[in-house]
């Protein structure tokens, strides 16, 4: 193989084919995707032209390397000839395969078998070249290229395409013309013209781009039709949905489309749809903000639970929402589907109450108290705050059950628990510890403050009247034992000490408060509390006693 000796010869011989092959490869890679196979049908043909262009690049480099290195580094013509034969043979084989794939889409042949067959065929084509005389190598490789172009051109031209693919048939015809150009160039009467060769490649590239553009236009048109059809079907689909659905503008929150189930659920007038805003339905406005925050990070939000209501109504209901941002009527909109889970939420609340509440009195049960109290003790230890623990027992409760029956005993327990809950703060932890025993934890409360609360509870229960079945009012008392966190932070030990103080209150005559510790300290604290808590009541008692003594003296004088 003789390399060109001048720049003109190099340009006329290799540059048109190199640029034309590379540009054709680029154009074919843009052609499009087969809808069934989900791949570019002419991609293999594009690779074939890429290989052909790469062959010409190597030949040009083999010429420039000696020029650039001043003869210090040369490339053997035999190496260049071998590489050129291998690449042209591969390009020819890929052109044939590309044509078959385009025409029949050989998807029934296993890819492994196809690859093995191609490799064997390629090696066989190279072997044929080297079995021929050296002076015929150039002609044989040219025949390979012509064969590939003829197969690809015929297989593009022969199939029956739609009218919008007419330019693709023209592309196949120009490939056949290019093959004929290379064929006549081999003949003694033939001629070689780099302008004509370049023009043929440009015509192929132009027709490929025109075909791709038409296909793209058709795809866009079909997609637009599908979008219009989908938008036309959307209201029907929404109405047929078993779930309430609404579409609202994300910009100003106005409703754009709702189905009948959503209109009924939210009491929406379909004729005045745009007057409504979705924010009106949220009980807590922060819930909607949280939904929008999640949508800002993900395109779809599912299983989002929210408490909603009808505008102007106190009726609330729990809904599970699925929301996503869509394009509706050329606006960014929020598509939301709802599922009513009110019954599920009520059932969950019932299960929760059964797990943590005493079924008779409605206060916490013992297990829930131990859990909440442990958390409160850890919090008090972390922030260095004090708390008090109170144990309560109803005096002579067994006598109440034996005398008036267990049903009335239950009423006494409920009345006692209700009075305690009314007296205590929301932050206080109140629970039924067992039987007629109750327990209270007072967070952020020191011992004097706890004594005030305990005494207030004792007094309120003492003043409480529970009607018997015959209507006669019945009253009862309680005994209380109190301990402060200053004694210990161990919950079990606190309960033992509060129970010990409760036992001391019962031993001391019942209907009283005892704190864990010395008796003198208790009496002093109780006196201070009573002086502060009941000073006004003591004054009223003195006035009442004086009035009774005056009335008695008046009656004696009259008699």
C-alpha positions in Angstrom: 0.0 0.0 0.0 1.5 3.3 -1.1 0.8 6.3 1.0 0.0 9.7 -0.7 3.0 11.8 -1.3 1.4 15.2 -1.5 -1.2 17.0 0.5 -3.4 17.3 -2.6 -3.4 13.6 -3.1 -4.1 13.0 0.6 -7.0 15.4 0.6 -8.6 14.0 -2.6 -8.2 10.4 -1.7 -9.1 10.1 2.0 -10.6 13.3 3.4 -14.0 13.2 1.6 -14.7 9.7 2.8 -13.4 10.4 6.3 -15.6 13.5 6.9 -18.5 12.0 5.0 -18.5 8.7 7.0 -18.2 10.5 10.4 -21.0 12.9 9.6 -23.2 10.1 8.3 -22.6 8.2 11.4 -23.6 11.2 13.5 -26.8 11.7 11.4 -27.8 8.0 11.6 -27.4 8.1 15.4 -30.0 10.9 15.4 -32.5 8.9 13.4 -34.9 7.7 16.1 -36.1 4.8 18.1 -38.1 1.8 17.0 -41.3 1.7 19.0 -41.4 -2.1 19.3 -37.7 -2.8 19.9 -37.1 0.4 21.9 -33.8 1.0 20.1 -32.3 2.9 17.1 -32.8 0.7 14.1 -29.9 2.3 12.2 -27.5 2.4 15.1 -25.4 -0.5 13.8 -25.2 1.2 10.4 -24.0 4.4 12.2 -21.2 2.4 13.9 -20.2 1.0 10.5 -19.7 4.5 9.0 -17.9 5.5 12.2 -15.4 2.6 11.7 -15.0 3.6 8.1 -14.1 7.2 9.1 -11.7 6.0 11.8 -9.9 3.9 9.1 -9.2 7.1 7.1 -8.1 9.0 10.2 -5.4 6.3 10.9 -4.2 6.5 7.3 -3.9 10.3 7.5 -2.0 10.0 10.8 0.4 7.5 9.3 1.3 10.1 6.7 1.6 13.0 9.2 3.7 11.2 11.8 6.9 11.0 9.7 6.4 14.6 8.7 6.0 15.8 12.3 8.9 13.7 13.6 11.3 14.6 10.7 11.6 10.9 9.8 12.6 9.7 13.3 9.3 7.7 13.6 7.7 6.0 10.6 4.7 3.6 10.3 5.1 0.5 8.2 2.8 0.5 5.2 2.1 -3.2 5.8 0.7 -2.4 9.3 -1.4 0.4 7.9 -2.6 -1.9 5.1 -3.5 -4.7 7.7 -5.5 -2.3 9.9 -7.2 -0.7 6.9 -8.3 -4.1 5.6 -9.6 -5.1 9.0 -11.5 -1.9 9.5 -13.1 -1.9 6.1 -14.1 -5.5 6.4 -15.7 -4.7 9.8 -17.5 -1.7 8.4 -18.8 -3.7 5.5 -20.1 -6.4 7.8 -21.8 -3.8 10.1 -23.5 -2.2 7.1 -25.0 -5.5 6.1 -26.1 -6.3 9.7 -27.5 -2.8 10.0 -29.6 -3.2 6.9 -30.9 -6.6 8.1 -31.7 -5.1 11.5 -33.5 -2.2 9.9 -35.5 -4.4 7.5 -36.3 -7.5 9.6 -35.3 -6.4 13.1 -33.6 -9.7 13.9 -34.8 -9.8 17.4 -35.4 -13.5 17.2 -31.7 -14.3 17.0 -29.9 -14.5 20.3 -27.3 -11.7 20.8 -24.5 -14.2 21.8 -25.0 -16.2 18.5 -25.1 -13.0 16.4 -21.9 -11.7 17.9 -20.1 -15.0 17.4 -21.3 -15.2 13.8 -20.1 -11.6 13.1 -16.7 -12.3 14.5 -16.2 -15.4 12.4 -17.5 -13.7 9.3 -15.1 -10.8 9.9 -12.1 -13.1 10.3 -13.1 -15.0 7.2 -13.3 -11.7 5.1 -9.8 -10.7 6.3 -8.5 -14.2 5.5 -9.8 -13.9 1.9 -8.0 -10.6 1.4 -4.6 -12.0 2.5 -5.0 -15.1 0.4 -5.2 -12.9 -2.7 -2.2 -11.2 -4.4 -1.1 -7.9 -2.8 -1.9 -5.9 -5.8 -5.6 -6.9 -5.5 -6.0 -6.0 -1.8 -7.2 -2.5 -2.5 -9.8 -3.7 -5.0 -11.1 -6.5 -2.6 -11.5 -4.1 0.3 -13.3 -1.7 -2.0 -15.6 -4.6 -3.1 -16.4 -5.2 0.6 -17.4 -1.6 1.1 -19.5 -1.6 -2.0 -21.3 -4.8 -0.9 -22.1 -3.2 2.5 -23.4 -0.1 0.9 -25.6 -2.0 -1.6 -27.1 -4.2 1.1 -27.9 -1.2 3.4 -29.2 0.9 0.5 -31.5 -1.9 -0.8 -32.8 -2.9 2.6 -33.7 0.8 3.3 -35.3 1.3 -0.1 -37.3 -1.9 -0.5 -39.6 -1.9 2.6 -43.0 -0.2 2.3 -42.9 2.9 4.5 -45.5 5.4 5.4 -45.6 8.5 3.2 -43.8 10.6 5.9 -40.7 8.3 5.5 -40.3 8.9 1.8 -37.0 10.8 2.4 -35.6 7.7 4.0 -36.1 5.8 0.8 -34.2 8.6 -1.0 -31.4 8.1 1.6 -31.2 4.4 0.5 -31.1 5.5 -3.1 -28.2 7.9 -2.5 -26.3 5.0 -0.7 -26.8 2.9 -3.8 -25.5 5.8 -5.9 -22.5 6.1 -3.6 -21.8 2.3 -4.0 -22.0 2.7 -7.8 -19.5 5.6 -7.6 -17.0 3.4 -5.7 -17.7 0.6 -8.3 -17.0 2.7 -11.3 -13.9 4.1 -9.7 -12.5 0.5 -9.8 -13.1 0.2 -13.5 -10.5 1.2 -16.1 -13.0 3.6 -17.6 -14.0 5.0 -14.2 -13.1 8.4 -12.7 -12.5 9.8 -9.2 -13.8 13.2 -8.1 -13.6 14.3 -4.5 -16.3 16.9 -5.0 -18.7 14.3 -6.3 -17.9 11.9 -3.4 -18.4 14.7 -0.9 -21.7 15.7 -2.5 -23.1 12.2 -2.3 -22.3 12.0 1.4 -23.9 15.4 2.0 -27.0 14.2 0.2 -27.2 11.1 2.4 -26.7 13.2 5.5 -29.3 15.7 4.4 -32.0 13.1 3.8 -31.3 11.3 7.1 -31.7 14.6 9.0 -34.9 15.5 7.0 -36.3 12.0 7.8 -35.4 12.4 11.5 -36.9 15.8 11.6 -40.2 14.6 10.1 -40.2 11.7 12.5 -39.6 14.1 15.4 -42.5 16.3 14.2 -44.8 13.3 13.9 -43.8 12.1 17.3 -44.4 15.6 18.8 -47.8 15.8 17.0 -48.8 12.4 18.2 -47.7 13.3 21.7 -49.7 16.5 21.6 -52.8 14.6 20.4 -52.3 12.1 23.2 -52.1 14.9 25.7 -55.2 16.6 24.4 -57.1 13.3 24.4 -55.8 12.6 28.0 -57.0 16.0 29.1 -60.4 15.4 27.5 -60.6 12.0 29.3 -59.4 13.3 32.6 -62.8 14.7 33.9 -64.4 11.4 33.0 -61.7 9.5 34.8 -62.0 11.6 37.8 -65.8 11.2 38.0 -65.4 7.4 37.7 -62.8 7.3 40.5 -64.0 5.7 43.8 -62.0 8.3 45.7 -62.5 12.0 46.1 -60.1 13.9 43.8 -59.3 17.5 43.3 -56.9 19.5 41.2 -55.9 22.9 42.4 -53.5 25.6 41.1 -50.3 25.6 43.0 -49.7 29.3 42.5 -52.9 30.7 44.1 -54.5 27.5 45.6 -57.8 27.9 43.6 -59.7 24.8 42.7 -59.5 23.9 39.0 -61.3 20.5 38.9 -63.0 18.2 41.4 -65.1 15.1 41.0 -68.5 14.7 42.6 -67.2 12.7 45.6 -64.8 15.5 46.5 -67.6 18.1 46.0 -69.8 16.2 48.4 -67.1 15.6 50.9 -66.0 19.3 51.1 -69.4 20.8 50.4 -68.2 22.5 47.2 -70.5 24.2 44.7 -69.4 23.0 41.3 -70.7 26.2 39.6 -68.5 28.4 41.8 -65.5 26.1 41.8 -62.8 28.8 41.4 -64.0 30.6 44.6 -62.8 27.8 46.8 -59.3 27.4 48.2 -57.9 24.1 49.6 -56.3 25.9 52.6 -59.9 26.4 53.9 -60.2 22.6 54.6 -57.2 22.1 56.8 -57.9 22.2 60.6 -54.2 23.0 61.1 -52.7 25.3 58.3 -49.3 23.9 59.1 -50.4 20.5 57.8 -50.8 21.9 54.2 -47.4 23.6 54.5 -45.9 20.3 55.5 -47.5 18.6 52.4 -46.1 21.3 50.1 -42.7 21.0 51.8 -42.6 17.3 51.0 -43.6 17.9 47.4 -40.7 20.3 47.0 -38.3 17.4 47.6 -40.2 14.5 45.9 -42.6 14.5 42.9 -45.1 12.2 44.7 -46.3 12.1 48.3 -48.3 9.1 49.4 -50.0 8.0 52.7 -50.1 11.6 54.0 -52.6 11.8 56.8 -54.4 15.1 57.7 -57.3 16.3 59.7 -59.7 18.3 57.5 -63.1 19.9 57.8 -65.9 21.4 55.7 -65.7 25.2 55.5 -67.8 26.9 58.1 -68.5 23.6 59.9 -67.1 22.0 63.0 -67.4 18.5 61.5 -63.9 17.1 61.1 -62.6 13.9 59.4 -59.3 12.2 58.8 -58.2 11.7 55.3 -55.2 9.8 53.8 -53.9 11.8 50.8 -51.8 11.1 47.8 -50.5 14.2 46.0 -48.3 15.1 43.1 -47.5 18.2 41.0 -48.8 18.0 37.4 -49.2 20.2 34.4 -53.0 20.9 34.0 -54.4 23.4 31.5 -50.9 24.9 31.0 -50.5 25.6 34.7 -48.6 24.0 37.5 -51.2 22.2 39.5 -51.6 20.0 42.6 -53.4 16.7 42.0 -54.7 15.2 45.2 -56.7 12.0 45.9 -58.3 11.4 49.3 -59.3 8.3 51.3 -61.5 8.6 54.3 -59.8 7.0 57.3 -61.9 8.5 60.0 -63.2 5.1 61.2 -59.7 3.8 61.2 -58.5 6.7 63.3 -61.3 6.2 65.7 -60.4 2.6 66.0 -56.8 3.4 66.6 -57.8 5.9 69.3 -59.9 3.2 70.9 -57.0 0.8 70.9 -54.8 3.4 72.3 -57.2 4.2 75.1 -57.6 0.5 75.8 -53.9 0.2 76.1 -53.2 3.3 78.3 -56.4 4.2 80.0 -58.3 2.6 82.9 -61.7 1.5 81.4 -63.7 2.5 84.4 -62.3 5.9 85.5 -60.8 7.1 82.2 -57.5 8.0 83.8 -54.2 6.4 83.0 -53.7 2.7 83.9 -50.7 1.6 86.0 -48.5 0.5 83.1 -48.9 3.8 81.3 -48.2 5.7 84.5 -44.9 3.9 85.0 -43.9 4.7 81.5 -44.8 8.4 81.6 -43.4 8.8 85.1 -40.1 7.3 84.1 -39.8 9.8 81.3 -40.7 12.7 83.6 -38.1 11.6 86.1 -35.4 11.6 83.4 -36.5 15.0 82.2 -36.5 16.4 85.8 -33.0 14.9 86.3 -31.8 16.5 83.0 -33.1 20.0 83.8 -32.6 19.8 87.6 -36.2 20.3 88.5 -38.2 18.8 91.4 -41.4 16.8 91.4 -43.8 15.2 93.9 -45.4 11.8 94.0 -48.8 11.3 95.7 -50.5 8.0 96.6 -54.3 8.2 97.3 -56.6 5.6 98.8 -60.4 5.9 99.4 -61.2 5.4 103.1 -63.3 2.4 104.0 -64.0 1.6 100.3 -64.6 -2.1 101.2 -67.4 -1.0 103.4 -68.9 1.1 100.5 -69.0 -2.0 98.3 -70.4 -4.3 101.0 -73.1 -1.8 102.1 -74.2 -0.3 98.8 -72.9 -2.8 96.2 -70.1 -2.9 93.7 -72.1 -0.8 91.1 -72.3 2.1 93.5 -68.6 1.5 94.4 -67.8 2.0 90.7 -69.7 5.3 90.7 -67.7 6.4 93.7 -64.4 5.6 91.9 -65.5 7.5 88.8 -66.7 10.5 90.8 -63.4 10.5 92.7 -61.3 10.3 89.5 -63.3 13.0 87.8 -62.9 15.4 90.7 -59.1 14.7 90.8 -58.8 15.4 87.1 -60.7 18.6 87.4 -58.4 19.7 90.3 -55.1 18.8 88.7 -53.2 20.4 85.9 -53.0 19.0 82.3 -49.3 18.3 82.9 -49.9 16.2 86.0 -49.8 12.5 85.5 -52.9 10.9 87.2 -53.5 7.1 87.1 -55.4 4.3 88.8 -52.8 2.3 90.6 -55.1 -0.6 91.5 -58.4 -1.1 93.2 -59.3 2.0 95.1 -55.7 3.3 95.0 -54.6 6.2 92.7 -51.3 7.8 92.1 -50.2 11.2 90.9 -46.9 12.7 89.7 -46.7 16.5 89.9 -43.9 17.8 87.6 -42.0 20.9 88.5 -43.4 20.9 92.0 -41.6 21.1 95.3 -42.8 19.6 98.5 -44.7 22.7 99.8 -46.5 23.0 96.5 -47.2 19.3 96.5 -48.7 19.6 100.0 -51.0 22.4 98.8 -52.2 20.2 95.9 -52.7 17.2 98.1 -54.7 19.2 100.7 -56.8 20.7 97.9 -57.6 17.2 96.6 -58.5 16.0 100.1 -60.8 18.9 100.7 -62.5 18.6 97.3 -63.2 14.9 97.8 -64.5 15.6 101.3 -67.0 18.1 99.9 -68.0 15.7 97.1 -71.5 14.2 97.2 -72.4 11.1 95.2 -76.1 10.3 95.1 -77.2 6.8 96.2 -79.8 4.9 94.2 -82.5 6.3 96.5 -81.2 9.9 95.9 -79.6 10.3 99.4 -76.2 12.1 99.0 -73.3 10.0 100.0 -69.9 11.4 100.9 -66.5 9.8 101.5 -62.9 10.7 102.3 -59.5 9.9 101.1 -56.1 9.5 102.6 -53.0 10.7 100.9 -49.2 10.1 101.1 -46.8 12.4 99.5 -43.0 12.2 98.8 -40.7 14.7 97.1 -38.0 13.9 94.5 -35.5 15.3 97.0 -35.7 12.0 98.8 -34.7 9.8 95.8 -35.0 9.7 92.0 -35.7 6.0 91.9 -39.4 5.6 90.8 -39.9 2.3 92.7 -38.4 3.7 95.8 -40.6 6.8 95.5 -43.7 4.7 95.2 -42.7 2.7 98.3 -42.1 5.9 100.3 -45.4 7.5 99.1 -47.2 4.2 100.1 -45.5 4.3 103.5 -46.7 7.9 104.0 -50.2 6.8 102.9 -50.2 4.0 105.4 -49.2 6.5 108.1 -52.2 8.7 107.1 -54.6 5.8 107.5 -53.0 4.9 110.8 -53.3 8.4 111.9 -57.1 8.5 111.5 -57.6 8.8 107.7 -58.9 11.8 105.7 -55.5 13.5 106.0 -52.3 14.1 104.1 -49.0 12.7 105.3 -45.6 13.2 103.8 -42.8 10.8 104.0 -40.5 11.9 106.9 -40.6 13.1 110.5 -44.0 13.7 112.1 -43.0 17.1 113.5 -41.9 18.3 110.1 -45.2 17.2 108.7 -47.3 18.9 111.3 -45.4 22.2 110.8 -45.7 22.0 107.0 -49.4 21.2 107.2 -50.0 24.1 109.6 -48.3 26.5 107.2 -50.3 25.2 104.3 -53.6 25.4 106.1 -52.9 28.9 107.2 -52.2 30.0 103.6 -54.9 27.8 101.9 -57.8 28.1 104.2 -57.4 31.5 106.0 -60.6 32.8 104.3 -62.5 29.7 105.1 -61.5 29.9 108.8 -62.8 33.4 108.9 -66.1 32.2 107.5 -66.3 29.4 110.1 -65.7 31.9 112.9 -68.5 34.2 111.6 -70.8 31.2 111.2 -70.1 29.9 114.7 -70.7 33.4 116.2 -74.0 33.7 114.3 -75.1 30.3 115.6 -74.2 31.2 119.2 -76.2 34.5 118.8 -79.2 32.7 117.4 -79.1 30.2 120.3 -78.9 32.9 122.9 -81.9 34.7 121.3 -84.0 31.6 121.4 -83.2 31.0 125.1 -84.2 34.6 126.0 -87.5 34.2 124.1 -88.3 31.0 125.9 
